Amino acid sequence: AGVDVMIVLDNVPWAFVNASDEGPCQTYGCQYLPPDDPAEFAAWVGELAAYVADAFGSGFASRVRWRLGTEANGPRWSDRGRLFDTYVECYRLCAAAIRKAVPLAQIGASNWVEVVGSSGNLTRNGSDNFQARFYDAVAASTATSHATTTATTEEPSAPIPLDWVSVSHYGGGHGA
């Protein structure tokens, strides 16, 4: 029982992004893009996760769902996929920082945007493959982690966790 919470790491605090009003920042603001330094942002996220665990206990902290971004396959977080690699790296680093503080934390990527007929690979006429690329990155990290563990004496690299997914669907019914 109890209350379950989702912490959405979105609208990156200004301390982690430049204040430019050029390029994609002029339309959406740089808070909608990945942080300039994903490692610095992930360290802050790790401190937040540790605070949640310390303040509310590990049982509650383990039920918190963490989501990195909102509609990252659109203009937010990845500038419609142009910053895909930066998003994946930020997700990987943040997930590791969260799991260090809260080992049983549930971590999910951005909710994917799908607009019937114009965006999102879950639609009939979708124009992007962001989700598929992200799932491929998660799968590759799992395979790499397993291969490193079994083929070498090196410390295994942690796979990128993906405990749940969500979708924002805009447009007509589901049959469109």
Summary of the structure (lengths in Angstrom):
residues: 176
radius of gyration: 17.1
end to end distance: 38.6
largest distance: 53.2
contacts: 527
relative contact order: 0.14
helix: 43%
strand: 15%
